[in-house]
């Protein structure tokens, strides 16, 4: 595969001096009625001024002569090149692509909306100009395709796919690294360097967003209840053990069951318990 190579053009300032000399000679030739020298010097003057080109910082200029690639200028400044060269200027600056969220299906088929931000720049001017029709459009299309592929590899979260180690919502750097790797492989053909690729938006699609929100709320309630019950059982166990060790009161199995029931109601209830003072015996 052909690759980029750089060329060192002539200084544009020396060419300006040559153009001035050609122009002065042409004027002098016509003034002294030396027609042919005047015509030749005029043509040389035109030929010289047509070869001027300027390359700005972090820019480049691809040179093509009659369909043949002749090299790339990467130095910035004022230069003179063959006027027959077709010049294609390519920016080497870093660029941002902030995609609009697209609707795709995750690994288990849930419709989600996902978007990315991509930082990229041209690394190989030959590949960018000659290996694809429009490298900027190529970047947009392939980034979109890579994002769609990534969304199909992972579930949105772990609620339904409990065996999933990585999910799109909580994957963090692992998911972003996989996205960056996929985009880099796709853009390598056109000489694009991927500086950074990250997911910047992810959410359930509108048609299932409310249902998924209720599911997440229910899951949060269940998790909270689990912690409450786990803590309550530990506290009841500690209370029975303390009462038994310190011999504060002797409890048979029936009284222990009643005490456990009362403590679990108090500790696990949604509302504050209302105490009842028993002024009689334990059996009244």
Secondary structure, 3 states (H helix, E strand, C coil): CCCCCECCCEEHHHHHHHHHHHHHHHHHHHHCCCHHHHHHHHHHHHHHHCCEEEECCCEEEEEEECCEEEEEECCCEEEECCCCCEEEEEECCCEEEECCCEEEECCCCCEEEEEEEEEEEECCHHHHHHCCCCHHHHHHHHHHHHHHHHHHHCCCCCCCCCCCCCCCCCCCHHHHHHHHHHHHHHHHHHCEEEEEEEEEEEEECHHHHHHHHHHHHHHHHHHHHHHHHHHHHHHHHHHHHHHHHHCCCCCCHHHHHHHHHHHHHHHHCCCCCCCCCCCCCCCC
